[in-house]
C-alpha cells in the first residue's frame, strides 16, 4: 500500500554553473600505490559529483512536495516544478547523478548549489518537471566540511540500506504513477531524462513503467559500472602511466573485489570504494544497454567525446549494438570536444572553456518534440 502527503515550499536555483568533485573516497585495502592510482583516476564517474551553483541566486522556483510511503521502498520524496499545475502538460522526470547530496544544498557562503543542471524555470513552462530525492536525503540542506576543506553530507541508515538501482528505478516508476493522478499529464509525452548515474537509471524506469514514452540518457555508460574500472586501468597502461605488469596486478585485484561483491550482493554492511555491496551489485547485475535493448520507444543517448569521468567506449558500443540488432529507436549524439560537464576546452592563452550544458538540454527537448511515440 502507498500513502501520500503533500507540502509546498521554495528553493533557489542559479545562473552560473561551476563544478566540484568529492575527493578522498577510501579505496579497498591494496597497496598505497594502488589506492593513489584509483583515487586519482578522474575517469571513474561515480566518485565524482556534478553540482551547479552561483554567487547570487538568480531566481526562486516553486515546488510542490509529495511524500510516498511504500512497503518495499519505504519513504520516497517527490518534488514537482510547474508553471501551472492545472494545465495539461507532458511530464519530465529528471534523474541526477551519484552521491548523497541534497538536490539543493547550502554552502558555507550561504548560497545554494544544485545537482540538477537543467534550467527548471525555462522548461517548467512546457513540462511538469519531477525530481526525486535519494533515500533518506532531504530536498535541501546545508553541507558539512571536513578539516581538509572537503564538503560532504553525512550518510544515514535509509541511504545506506536502500540506495541501489532497484530503489531509484522503482521510486521513479511509482512517482510517475502518483504524479499522473495529481496533475493533468499529457500521456503522449512522459519523459525520463537522466544525467551521469541517473542516465543509467533512466532506461530501467522505462522497462518497469510502460507509461514512459521517451528516454534521454546523458553521459552515462551503457556497460556495467564495474567495467569502467577495468577500462580505465587499460587506458593507464596504454598511456604509459603504469607498466603492463603493474596494471595487470591491479586488474587481477579488481576481479577479486568484484567476486566478493557478487558473493554477497545484498550486503549493506560491506563496502567497496565507499559504497555498499548492494549498490554495486544492483547497478551491475544488468547493464543499461540490456535495459535499452528491451525498449521500443524513442531513446536519445548523449555522449561527450572528451569525458574523463565516463569513457565513451561503452556508449559507442551501444550504438553499434542497436545497428547490429536492426533496432532503429536509438538516436546517438556526441559532443566531440566536451567533457563530462559539457564544457569545451579551447587551446589558447587563457585556457577558456565553453559551457554547452544548456545547448545539450535544448537539443534533447527539440528531439523529444520531433520524435513522437
Secondary structure, DSSP 8 states (H G I E B T S, - for coil): -EEEEEEEEEEEE-SS------------SS-HHHHHHHHH-TT-GGG----EE-SS--EEEEEEEEEEEETTTEEEEEEEE-S-TTS-EEEEEEE--SS---SEEE-TTS-EEES--S-HHHHTTTEEEEEE--TT--SEEE-EE-TTS-EE----HHHHHH-SHHHHHHHHHHHHHHHHHHS-EEEEEEEEEEETHHHHHHHHHHHH-TT--EEEEES--SS-HHHHHHHHHHHHHHTTSS-HHHHHHHHHHHHHHHHHHHHSTT-SS-EETTEEHHHHHHHHSS-HHHHHHT--SEEEEEEETT-SSS-SHHHHHHHHHHHHTT---EEEEEETTB-TT-EEE--STT--EEE-HHHHHHHHHHHHHHS--
